[in-house]
Amino acid sequence: MKVEEFDRLFDDGKSIIEYLDLTQIKRSNSEEQIIALEFPSWMIEALNKESQRLNLPLQVIVKGWIEEKLAISNSVQITH
């Protein structure tokens, strides 16, 4: 497929997913880094209860909440 045809499909709002090779796709700036945070014990207890209530790992909940807060403050665009 020529670039012009690909661009026209995209510009017309048509699906171009079948023309992409997604096997090598990588999200930029997505390397994970480990940080250590200290929280008061009451906060850890509340987080653990929320984790159990939602049946999700604590890390997933905390990452999600931080991502939402950053998106609201327009500090980061959610890319997934």
PDB file of N, CA, C and O in Angstrom:
ATOM      1  N   MET A   1       0.846  -1.168   0.000  1.00  0.00           N
ATOM      2  CA  MET A   1       0.000   0.000   0.000  1.00  0.00           C
ATOM      3  C   MET A   1       0.893   1.234   0.000  1.00  0.00           C
ATOM      4  O   MET A   1       1.898   1.291   0.709  1.00  0.00           O
ATOM      5  N   LYS A   2       0.519   2.198  -0.790  1.00  0.00           N
ATOM      6  CA  LYS A   2       1.278   3.445  -0.852  1.00  0.00           C
ATOM      7  C   LYS A   2       0.898   4.341   0.327  1.00  0.00           C
ATOM      8  O   LYS A   2      -0.197   4.236   0.881  1.00  0.00           O
ATOM      9  N   VAL A   3       1.813   5.208   0.690  1.00  0.00           N
ATOM     10  CA  VAL A   3       1.627   6.109   1.816  1.00  0.00           C
ATOM     11  C   VAL A   3       0.374   6.964   1.634  1.00  0.00           C
ATOM     12  O   VAL A   3      -0.381   7.181   2.581  1.00  0.00           O
ATOM     13  N   GLU A   4       0.163   7.439   0.429  1.00  0.00           N
ATOM     14  CA  GLU A   4      -0.990   8.302   0.163  1.00  0.00           C
ATOM     15  C   GLU A   4      -2.302   7.577   0.459  1.00  0.00           C
ATOM     16  O   GLU A   4      -3.222   8.154   1.038  1.00  0.00           O
ATOM     17  N   GLU A   5      -2.378   6.305   0.055  1.00  0.00           N
ATOM     18  CA  GLU A   5      -3.600   5.533   0.293  1.00  0.00           C
ATOM     19  C   GLU A   5      -3.799   5.290   1.791  1.00  0.00           C
ATOM     20  O   GLU A   5      -4.914   5.380   2.305  1.00  0.00           O
ATOM     21  N   PHE A   6      -2.705   4.983   2.474  1.00  0.00           N
ATOM     22  CA  PHE A   6      -2.751   4.783   3.925  1.00  0.00           C
ATOM     23  C   PHE A   6      -3.247   6.054   4.612  1.00  0.00           C
ATOM     24  O   PHE A   6      -4.134   6.003   5.463  1.00  0.00           O
ATOM     25  N   ASP A   7      -2.667   7.194   4.235  1.00  0.00           N
ATOM     26  CA  ASP A   7      -3.067   8.477   4.812  1.00  0.00           C
ATOM     27  C   ASP A   7      -4.538   8.779   4.535  1.00  0.00           C
ATOM     28  O   ASP A   7      -5.250   9.276   5.407  1.00  0.00           O
ATOM     29  N   ARG A   8      -4.991   8.476   3.312  1.00  0.00           N
ATOM     30  CA  ARG A   8      -6.384   8.739   2.950  1.00  0.00           C
ATOM     31  C   ARG A   8      -7.330   7.909   3.807  1.00  0.00           C
ATOM     32  O   ARG A   8      -8.348   8.416   4.280  1.00  0.00           O
ATOM     33  N   LEU A   9      -6.996   6.618   4.011  1.00  0.00           N
ATOM     34  CA  LEU A   9      -7.820   5.760   4.870  1.00  0.00           C
ATOM     35  C   LEU A   9      -7.904   6.334   6.276  1.00  0.00           C
ATOM     36  O   LEU A   9      -8.982   6.410   6.867  1.00  0.00           O
ATOM     37  N   PHE A  10      -6.745   6.739   6.806  1.00  0.00           N
ATOM     38  CA  PHE A  10      -6.699   7.299   8.158  1.00  0.00           C
ATOM     39  C   PHE A  10      -7.512   8.585   8.231  1.00  0.00           C
ATOM     40  O   PHE A  10      -8.319   8.767   9.142  1.00  0.00           O
ATOM     41  N   ASP A  11      -7.297   9.469   7.273  1.00  0.00           N
ATOM     42  CA  ASP A  11      -8.011  10.754   7.256  1.00  0.00           C
ATOM     43  C   ASP A  11      -9.520  10.576   7.109  1.00  0.00           C
ATOM     44  O   ASP A  11     -10.299  11.382   7.617  1.00  0.00           O
ATOM     45  N   ASP A  12      -9.926   9.511   6.411  1.00  0.00           N
ATOM     46  CA  ASP A  12     -11.358   9.232   6.226  1.00  0.00           C
ATOM     47  C   ASP A  12     -11.972   8.521   7.426  1.00  0.00           C
ATOM     48  O   ASP A  12     -13.164   8.213   7.431  1.00  0.00           O
ATOM     49  N   GLY A  13     -11.147   8.261   8.449  1.00  0.00           N
ATOM     50  CA  GLY A  13     -11.653   7.620   9.660  1.00  0.00           C
ATOM     51  C   GLY A  13     -11.825   6.107   9.533  1.00  0.00           C
ATOM     52  O   GLY A  13     -12.499   5.487  10.356  1.00  0.00           O
ATOM     53  N   LYS A  14     -11.229   5.522   8.522  1.00  0.00           N
ATOM     54  CA  LYS A  14     -11.318   4.071   8.329  1.00  0.00           C
ATOM     55  C   LYS A  14     -10.258   3.376   9.176  1.00  0.00           C
ATOM     56  O   LYS A  14      -9.249   3.979   9.542  1.00  0.00           O
ATOM     57  N   SER A  15     -10.491   2.122   9.478  1.00  0.00           N
ATOM     58  CA  SER A  15      -9.542   1.352  10.263  1.00  0.00           C
ATOM     59  C   SER A  15      -8.286   1.055   9.451  1.00  0.00           C
ATOM     60  O   SER A  15      -8.363   0.598   8.311  1.00  0.00           O
ATOM     61  N   ILE A  16      -7.142   1.319  10.045  1.00  0.00           N
ATOM     62  CA  ILE A  16      -5.865   1.038   9.392  1.00  0.00           C
ATOM     63  C   ILE A  16      -5.097  -0.050  10.137  1.00  0.00           C
ATOM     64  O   ILE A  16      -3.962  -0.369   9.784  1.00  0.00           O
ATOM     65  N   ILE A  17      -5.716  -0.615  11.162  1.00  0.00           N
ATOM     66  CA  ILE A  17      -5.032  -1.560  12.043  1.00  0.00           C
ATOM     67  C   ILE A  17      -4.506  -2.776  11.283  1.00  0.00           C
ATOM     68  O   ILE A  17      -3.445  -3.301  11.620  1.00  0.00           O
ATOM     69  N   GLU A  18      -5.224  -3.223  10.277  1.00  0.00           N
ATOM     70  CA  GLU A  18      -4.791  -4.412   9.534  1.00  0.00           C
ATOM     71  C   GLU A  18      -3.525  -4.153   8.727  1.00  0.00           C
ATOM     72  O   GLU A  18      -2.872  -5.102   8.294  1.00  0.00           O
ATOM     73  N   TYR A  19      -3.166  -2.894   8.517  1.00  0.00           N
ATOM     74  CA  TYR A  19      -1.983  -2.543   7.739  1.00  0.00           C
ATOM     75  C   TYR A  19      -0.761  -2.276   8.620  1.00  0.00           C
ATOM     76  O   TYR A  19       0.317  -1.963   8.116  1.00  0.00           O
ATOM     77  N   LEU A  20      -0.932  -2.400   9.914  1.00  0.00           N
ATOM     78  CA  LEU A  20       0.163  -2.127  10.844  1.00  0.00           C
ATOM     79  C   LEU A  20       0.771  -3.420  11.360  1.00  0.00           C
ATOM     80  O   LEU A  20       0.067  -4.409  11.564  1.00  0.00           O
ATOM     81  N   ASP A  21       2.072  -3.409  11.570  1.00  0.00           N
ATOM     82  CA  ASP A  21       2.765  -4.535  12.188  1.00  0.00           C
ATOM     83  C   ASP A  21       2.898  -4.230  13.675  1.00  0.00           C
ATOM     84  O   ASP A  21       3.768  -3.466  14.091  1.00  0.00           O
ATOM     85  N   LEU A  22       2.024  -4.837  14.463  1.00  0.00           N
ATOM     86  CA  LEU A  22       1.986  -4.547  15.897  1.00  0.00           C
ATOM     87  C   LEU A  22       2.933  -5.430  16.704  1.00  0.00           C
ATOM     88  O   LEU A  22       3.005  -5.295  17.926  1.00  0.00           O
ATOM     89  N   THR A  23       3.652  -6.323  16.051  1.00  0.00           N
ATOM     90  CA  THR A  23       4.534  -7.230  16.796  1.00  0.00           C
ATOM     91  C   THR A  23       5.740  -6.506  17.383  1.00  0.00           C
ATOM     92  O   THR A  23       6.327  -6.978  18.356  1.00  0.00           O
ATOM     93  N   GLN A  24       6.112  -5.387  16.815  1.00  0.00           N
ATOM     94  CA  GLN A  24       7.292  -4.647  17.287  1.00  0.00           C
ATOM     95  C   GLN A  24       6.943  -3.349  17.991  1.00  0.00           C
ATOM     96  O   GLN A  24       7.826  -2.548  18.296  1.00  0.00           O
ATOM     97  N   ILE A  25       5.659  -3.137  18.251  1.00  0.00           N
ATOM     98  CA  ILE A  25       5.232  -1.869  18.834  1.00  0.00           C
ATOM     99  C   ILE A  25       5.677  -1.764  20.297  1.00  0.00           C
ATOM    100  O   ILE A  25       5.599  -2.727  21.060  1.00  0.00           O
ATOM    101  N   LYS A  26       6.138  -0.587  20.657  1.00  0.00           N
ATOM    102  CA  LYS A  26       6.539  -0.306  22.032  1.00  0.00           C
ATOM    103  C   LYS A  26       6.014   1.068  22.402  1.00  0.00           C
ATOM    104  O   LYS A  26       6.062   2.004  21.604  1.00  0.00           O
ATOM    105  N   ARG A  27       5.519   1.174  23.604  1.00  0.00           N
ATOM    106  CA  ARG A  27       5.056   2.467  24.101  1.00  0.00           C
ATOM    107  C   ARG A  27       6.273   3.262  24.555  1.00  0.00           C
ATOM    108  O   ARG A  27       7.092   2.767  25.330  1.00  0.00           O
ATOM    109  N   SER A  28       6.388   4.484  24.073  1.00  0.00           N
ATOM    110  CA  SER A  28       7.539   5.291  24.452  1.00  0.00           C
ATOM    111  C   SER A  28       7.454   5.683  25.923  1.00  0.00           C
ATOM    112  O   SER A  28       6.370   5.885  26.469  1.00  0.00           O
ATOM    113  N   ASN A  29       8.585   5.781  26.530  1.00  0.00           N
ATOM    114  CA  ASN A  29       8.694   6.214  27.920  1.00  0.00           C
ATOM    115  C   ASN A  29       7.905   5.315  28.879  1.00  0.00           C
ATOM    116  O   ASN A  29       7.351   5.792  29.869  1.00  0.00           O
ATOM    117  N   SER A  30       7.859   4.016  28.578  1.00  0.00           N
ATOM    118  CA  SER A  30       7.064   3.119  29.405  1.00  0.00           C
ATOM    119  C   SER A  30       7.910   2.177  30.264  1.00  0.00           C
ATOM    120  O   SER A  30       7.376   1.266  30.898  1.00  0.00           O
ATOM    121  N   GLU A  31       9.214   2.392  30.284  1.00  0.00           N
ATOM    122  CA  GLU A  31      10.046   1.551  31.125  1.00  0.00           C
ATOM    123  C   GLU A  31       9.664   1.774  32.578  1.00  0.00           C
ATOM    124  O   GLU A  31       9.519   2.912  33.025  1.00  0.00           O
ATOM    125  N   GLU A  32       9.505   0.701  33.297  1.00  0.00           N
ATOM    126  CA  GLU A  32       9.113   0.833  34.696  1.00  0.00           C
ATOM    127  C   GLU A  32      10.328   1.056  35.580  1.00  0.00           C
ATOM    128  O   GLU A  32      11.405   0.512  35.334  1.00  0.00           O
ATOM    129  N   GLN A  33      10.137   1.851  36.595  1.00  0.00           N
ATOM    130  CA  GLN A  33      11.162   2.115  37.584  1.00  0.00           C
ATOM    131  C   GLN A  33      10.575   1.823  38.954  1.00  0.00           C
ATOM    132  O   GLN A  33       9.381   2.007  39.188  1.00  0.00           O
ATOM    133  N   ILE A  34      11.407   1.379  39.826  1.00  0.00           N
ATOM    134  CA  ILE A  34      10.964   1.071  41.188  1.00  0.00           C
ATOM    135  C   ILE A  34      11.269   2.269  42.077  1.00  0.00           C
ATOM    136  O   ILE A  34      12.364   2.831  42.046  1.00  0.00           O
ATOM    137  N   ILE A  35      10.260   2.645  42.878  1.00  0.00           N
ATOM    138  CA  ILE A  35      10.456   3.697  43.868  1.00  0.00           C
ATOM    139  C   ILE A  35       9.939   3.174  45.211  1.00  0.00           C
ATOM    140  O   ILE A  35       9.106   2.269  45.259  1.00  0.00           O
ATOM    141  N   ALA A  36      10.431   3.740  46.264  1.00  0.00           N
ATOM    142  CA  ALA A  36       9.968   3.372  47.602  1.00  0.00           C
ATOM    143  C   ALA A  36       9.178   4.547  48.168  1.00  0.00           C
ATOM    144  O   ALA A  36       9.638   5.689  48.149  1.00  0.00           O
ATOM    145  N   LEU A  37       7.995   4.251  48.667  1.00  0.00           N
ATOM    146  CA  LEU A  37       7.150   5.269  49.276  1.00  0.00           C
ATOM    147  C   LEU A  37       6.806   4.850  50.694  1.00  0.00           C
ATOM    148  O   LEU A  37       6.627   3.665  50.977  1.00  0.00           O
ATOM    149  N   GLU A  38       6.717   5.812  51.564  1.00  0.00           N
ATOM    150  CA  GLU A  38       6.305   5.540  52.932  1.00  0.00           C
ATOM    151  C   GLU A  38       4.929   6.138  53.158  1.00  0.00           C
ATOM    152  O   GLU A  38       4.694   7.307  52.851  1.00  0.00           O
ATOM    153  N   PHE A  39       4.016   5.332  53.697  1.00  0.00           N
ATOM    154  CA  PHE A  39       2.654   5.766  53.984  1.00  0.00           C
ATOM    155  C   PHE A  39       2.356   5.488  55.456  1.00  0.00           C
ATOM    156  O   PHE A  39       2.927   4.563  56.033  1.00  0.00           O
ATOM    157  N   PRO A  40       1.482   6.264  56.062  1.00  0.00           N
ATOM    158  CA  PRO A  40       1.060   5.953  57.428  1.00  0.00           C
ATOM    159  C   PRO A  40       0.299   4.617  57.426  1.00  0.00           C
ATOM    160  O   PRO A  40      -0.303   4.234  56.423  1.00  0.00           O
ATOM    161  N   SER A  41       0.338   3.932  58.549  1.00  0.00           N
ATOM    162  CA  SER A  41      -0.269   2.600  58.628  1.00  0.00           C
ATOM    163  C   SER A  41      -1.760   2.612  58.318  1.00  0.00           C
ATOM    164  O   SER A  41      -2.265   1.663  57.719  1.00  0.00           O
ATOM    165  N   TRP A  42      -2.486   3.676  58.716  1.00  0.00           N
ATOM    166  CA  TRP A  42      -3.922   3.725  58.432  1.00  0.00           C
ATOM    167  C   TRP A  42      -4.178   3.743  56.926  1.00  0.00           C
ATOM    168  O   TRP A  42      -5.165   3.185  56.447  1.00  0.00           O
ATOM    169  N   MET A  43      -3.260   4.403  56.174  1.00  0.00           N
ATOM    170  CA  MET A  43      -3.424   4.487  54.732  1.00  0.00           C
ATOM    171  C   MET A  43      -3.157   3.127  54.079  1.00  0.00           C
ATOM    172  O   MET A  43      -3.850   2.738  53.139  1.00  0.00           O
ATOM    173  N   ILE A  44      -2.161   2.416  54.577  1.00  0.00           N
ATOM    174  CA  ILE A  44      -1.863   1.075  54.069  1.00  0.00           C
ATOM    175  C   ILE A  44      -3.043   0.143  54.327  1.00  0.00           C
ATOM    176  O   ILE A  44      -3.422  -0.642  53.458  1.00  0.00           O
ATOM    177  N   GLU A  45      -3.616   0.233  55.513  1.00  0.00           N
ATOM    178  CA  GLU A  45      -4.784  -0.600  55.837  1.00  0.00           C
ATOM    179  C   GLU A  45      -5.946  -0.291  54.897  1.00  0.00           C
ATOM    180  O   GLU A  45      -6.611  -1.203  54.406  1.00  0.00           O
ATOM    181  N   ALA A  46      -6.188   0.989  54.648  1.00  0.00           N
ATOM    182  CA  ALA A  46      -7.274   1.380  53.745  1.00  0.00           C
ATOM    183  C   ALA A  46      -6.990   0.909  52.320  1.00  0.00           C
ATOM    184  O   ALA A  46      -7.899   0.446  51.630  1.00  0.00           O
ATOM    185  N   LEU A  47      -5.758   1.021  51.878  1.00  0.00           N
ATOM    186  CA  LEU A  47      -5.397   0.551  50.544  1.00  0.00           C
ATOM    187  C   LEU A  47      -5.568  -0.958  50.424  1.00  0.00           C
ATOM    188  O   LEU A  47      -6.057  -1.448  49.406  1.00  0.00           O
ATOM    189  N   ASN A  48      -5.173  -1.687  51.444  1.00  0.00           N
ATOM    190  CA  ASN A  48      -5.336  -3.143  51.423  1.00  0.00           C
ATOM    191  C   ASN A  48      -6.812  -3.537  51.380  1.00  0.00           C
ATOM    192  O   ASN A  48      -7.179  -4.480  50.679  1.00  0.00           O
ATOM    193  N   LYS A  49      -7.658  -2.826  52.119  1.00  0.00           N
ATOM    194  CA  LYS A  49      -9.101  -3.101  52.087  1.00  0.00           C
ATOM    195  C   LYS A  49      -9.667  -2.834  50.699  1.00  0.00           C
ATOM    196  O   LYS A  49     -10.472  -3.612  50.185  1.00  0.00           O
ATOM    197  N   GLU A  50      -9.240  -1.728  50.098  1.00  0.00           N
ATOM    198  CA  GLU A  50      -9.708  -1.398  48.744  1.00  0.00           C
ATOM    199  C   GLU A  50      -9.224  -2.443  47.742  1.00  0.00           C
ATOM    200  O   GLU A  50      -9.957  -2.812  46.824  1.00  0.00           O
ATOM    201  N   SER A  51      -8.014  -2.910  47.914  1.00  0.00           N
ATOM    202  CA  SER A  51      -7.465  -3.950  47.056  1.00  0.00           C
ATOM    203  C   SER A  51      -8.302  -5.227  47.146  1.00  0.00           C
ATOM    204  O   SER A  51      -8.608  -5.850  46.129  1.00  0.00           O
ATOM    205  N   GLN A  52      -8.661  -5.605  48.349  1.00  0.00           N
ATOM    206  CA  GLN A  52      -9.495  -6.790  48.543  1.00  0.00           C
ATOM    207  C   GLN A  52     -10.903  -6.574  47.997  1.00  0.00           C
ATOM    208  O   GLN A  52     -11.482  -7.472  47.385  1.00  0.00           O
ATOM    209  N   ARG A  53     -11.450  -5.384  48.217  1.00  0.00           N
ATOM    210  CA  ARG A  53     -12.805  -5.091  47.743  1.00  0.00           C
ATOM    211  C   ARG A  53     -12.897  -5.165  46.218  1.00  0.00           C
ATOM    212  O   ARG A  53     -13.861  -5.698  45.667  1.00  0.00           O
ATOM    213  N   LEU A  54     -11.883  -4.625  45.549  1.00  0.00           N
ATOM    214  CA  LEU A  54     -11.874  -4.604  44.092  1.00  0.00           C
ATOM    215  C   LEU A  54     -11.280  -5.874  43.479  1.00  0.00           C
ATOM    216  O   LEU A  54     -11.344  -6.091  42.269  1.00  0.00           O
ATOM    217  N   ASN A  55     -10.704  -6.700  44.344  1.00  0.00           N
ATOM    218  CA  ASN A  55     -10.037  -7.930  43.895  1.00  0.00           C
ATOM    219  C   ASN A  55      -8.959  -7.610  42.852  1.00  0.00           C
ATOM    220  O   ASN A  55      -8.849  -8.264  41.815  1.00  0.00           O
ATOM    221  N   LEU A  56      -8.180  -6.592  43.166  1.00  0.00           N
ATOM    222  CA  LEU A  56      -7.073  -6.166  42.313  1.00  0.00           C
ATOM    223  C   LEU A  56      -5.819  -6.033  43.157  1.00  0.00           C
ATOM    224  O   LEU A  56      -5.899  -5.709  44.342  1.00  0.00           O
ATOM    225  N   PRO A  57      -4.662  -6.279  42.560  1.00  0.00           N
ATOM    226  CA  PRO A  57      -3.419  -6.063  43.305  1.00  0.00           C
ATOM    227  C   PRO A  57      -3.279  -4.599  43.727  1.00  0.00           C
ATOM    228  O   PRO A  57      -3.689  -3.686  43.011  1.00  0.00           O
ATOM    229  N   LEU A  58      -2.708  -4.407  44.875  1.00  0.00           N
ATOM    230  CA  LEU A  58      -2.511  -3.063  45.416  1.00  0.00           C
ATOM    231  C   LEU A  58      -1.775  -2.166  44.424  1.00  0.00           C
ATOM    232  O   LEU A  58      -2.141  -1.003  44.256  1.00  0.00           O
ATOM    233  N   GLN A  59      -0.754  -2.687  43.773  1.00  0.00           N
ATOM    234  CA  GLN A  59       0.033  -1.909  42.823  1.00  0.00           C
ATOM    235  C   GLN A  59      -0.829  -1.404  41.676  1.00  0.00           C
ATOM    236  O   GLN A  59      -0.657  -0.267  41.236  1.00  0.00           O
ATOM    237  N   VAL A  60      -1.745  -2.217  41.185  1.00  0.00           N
ATOM    238  CA  VAL A  60      -2.625  -1.816  40.084  1.00  0.00           C
ATOM    239  C   VAL A  60      -3.507  -0.645  40.514  1.00  0.00           C
ATOM    240  O   VAL A  60      -3.696   0.310  39.760  1.00  0.00           O
ATOM    241  N   ILE A  61      -4.035  -0.724  41.711  1.00  0.00           N
ATOM    242  CA  ILE A  61      -4.904   0.341  42.218  1.00  0.00           C
ATOM    243  C   ILE A  61      -4.131   1.647  42.371  1.00  0.00           C
ATOM    244  O   ILE A  61      -4.587   2.696  41.915  1.00  0.00           O
ATOM    245  N   VAL A  62      -2.977   1.590  43.003  1.00  0.00           N
ATOM    246  CA  VAL A  62      -2.192   2.806  43.248  1.00  0.00           C
ATOM    247  C   VAL A  62      -1.734   3.419  41.926  1.00  0.00           C
ATOM    248  O   VAL A  62      -1.829   4.633  41.746  1.00  0.00           O
ATOM    249  N   LYS A  63      -1.237   2.593  40.996  1.00  0.00           N
ATOM    250  CA  LYS A  63      -0.825   3.113  39.690  1.00  0.00           C
ATOM    251  C   LYS A  63      -2.003   3.787  38.977  1.00  0.00           C
ATOM    252  O   LYS A  63      -1.860   4.871  38.412  1.00  0.00           O
ATOM    253  N   GLY A  64      -3.144   3.144  39.012  1.00  0.00           N
ATOM    254  CA  GLY A  64      -4.325   3.698  38.350  1.00  0.00           C
ATOM    255  C   GLY A  64      -4.740   5.030  38.933  1.00  0.00           C
ATOM    256  O   GLY A  64      -5.044   5.965  38.192  1.00  0.00           O
ATOM    257  N   TRP A  65      -4.757   5.129  40.252  1.00  0.00           N
ATOM    258  CA  TRP A  65      -5.152   6.380  40.898  1.00  0.00           C
ATOM    259  C   TRP A  65      -4.166   7.505  40.577  1.00  0.00           C
ATOM    260  O   TRP A  65      -4.572   8.635  40.307  1.00  0.00           O
ATOM    261  N   ILE A  66      -2.880   7.190  40.608  1.00  0.00           N
ATOM    262  CA  ILE A  66      -1.876   8.210  40.300  1.00  0.00           C
ATOM    263  C   ILE A  66      -2.001   8.648  38.842  1.00  0.00           C
ATOM    264  O   ILE A  66      -1.918   9.836  38.532  1.00  0.00           O
ATOM    265  N   GLU A  67      -2.200   7.679  37.955  1.00  0.00           N
ATOM    266  CA  GLU A  67      -2.360   8.004  36.533  1.00  0.00           C
ATOM    267  C   GLU A  67      -3.580   8.898  36.308  1.00  0.00           C
ATOM    268  O   GLU A  67      -3.513   9.857  35.539  1.00  0.00           O
ATOM    269  N   GLU A  68      -4.695   8.586  36.976  1.00  0.00           N
ATOM    270  CA  GLU A  68      -5.901   9.409  36.857  1.00  0.00           C
ATOM    271  C   GLU A  68      -5.648  10.831  37.341  1.00  0.00           C
ATOM    272  O   GLU A  68      -6.051  11.794  36.689  1.00  0.00           O
ATOM    273  N   LYS A  69      -4.984  10.962  38.479  1.00  0.00           N
ATOM    274  CA  LYS A  69      -4.714  12.290  39.045  1.00  0.00           C
ATOM    275  C   LYS A  69      -3.808  13.100  38.118  1.00  0.00           C
ATOM    276  O   LYS A  69      -4.034  14.295  37.924  1.00  0.00           O
ATOM    277  N   LEU A  70      -2.798  12.468  37.551  1.00  0.00           N
ATOM    278  CA  LEU A  70      -1.907  13.163  36.627  1.00  0.00           C
ATOM    279  C   LEU A  70      -2.649  13.578  35.357  1.00  0.00           C
ATOM    280  O   LEU A  70      -2.406  14.661  34.824  1.00  0.00           O
ATOM    281  N   ALA A  71      -3.537  12.735  34.877  1.00  0.00           N
ATOM    282  CA  ALA A  71      -4.312  13.066  33.679  1.00  0.00           C
ATOM    283  C   ALA A  71      -5.244  14.240  33.952  1.00  0.00           C
ATOM    284  O   ALA A  71      -5.403  15.119  33.105  1.00  0.00           O
ATOM    285  N   ILE A  72      -5.855  14.259  35.124  1.00  0.00           N
ATOM    286  CA  ILE A  72      -6.749  15.366  35.492  1.00  0.00           C
ATOM    287  C   ILE A  72      -5.987  16.680  35.559  1.00  0.00           C
ATOM    288  O   ILE A  72      -6.493  17.723  35.146  1.00  0.00           O
ATOM    289  N   SER A  73      -4.785  16.623  36.075  1.00  0.00           N
ATOM    290  CA  SER A  73      -3.993  17.851  36.190  1.00  0.00           C
ATOM    291  C   SER A  73      -3.276  18.181  34.876  1.00  0.00           C
ATOM    292  O   SER A  73      -2.484  19.121  34.807  1.00  0.00           O
ATOM    293  N   ASN A  74      -3.569  17.389  33.835  1.00  0.00           N
ATOM    294  CA  ASN A  74      -2.983  17.600  32.506  1.00  0.00           C
ATOM    295  C   ASN A  74      -1.469  17.492  32.493  1.00  0.00           C
ATOM    296  O   ASN A  74      -0.812  18.069  31.627  1.00  0.00           O
ATOM    297  N   SER A  75      -0.912  16.756  33.446  1.00  0.00           N
ATOM    298  CA  SER A  75       0.528  16.579  33.478  1.00  0.00           C
ATOM    299  C   SER A  75       0.995  15.454  32.561  1.00  0.00           C
ATOM    300  O   SER A  75       2.164  15.393  32.181  1.00  0.00           O
ATOM    301  N   VAL A  76       0.073  14.570  32.213  1.00  0.00           N
ATOM    302  CA  VAL A  76       0.462  13.422  31.388  1.00  0.00           C
ATOM    303  C   VAL A  76      -0.748  12.984  30.557  1.00  0.00           C
ATOM    304  O   VAL A  76      -1.893  13.110  30.992  1.00  0.00           O
ATOM    305  N   GLN A  77      -0.480  12.480  29.382  1.00  0.00           N
ATOM    306  CA  GLN A  77      -1.550  11.917  28.556  1.00  0.00           C
ATOM    307  C   GLN A  77      -1.551  10.405  28.757  1.00  0.00           C
ATOM    308  O   GLN A  77      -0.501   9.765  28.718  1.00  0.00           O
ATOM    309  N   ILE A  78      -2.726   9.847  28.971  1.00  0.00           N
ATOM    310  CA  ILE A  78      -2.849   8.399  29.093  1.00  0.00           C
ATOM    311  C   ILE A  78      -2.778   7.822  27.698  1.00  0.00           C
ATOM    312  O   ILE A  78      -3.502   8.257  26.803  1.00  0.00           O
ATOM    313  N   THR A  79      -1.903   6.837  27.508  1.00  0.00           N
ATOM    314  CA  THR A  79      -1.653   6.330  26.155  1.00  0.00           C
ATOM    315  C   THR A  79      -2.095   4.892  25.953  1.00  0.00           C
ATOM    316  O   THR A  79      -1.666   4.248  24.996  1.00  0.00           O
ATOM    317  N   HIS A  80      -2.935   4.378  26.822  1.00  0.00           N
ATOM    318  CA  HIS A  80      -3.349   2.988  26.590  1.00  0.00           C
ATOM    319  C   HIS A  80      -4.816   2.892  26.456  1.00  0.00           C
ATOM    320  O   HIS A  80      -5.347   1.800  26.256  1.00  0.00           O
TER     321      HIS A  80
END
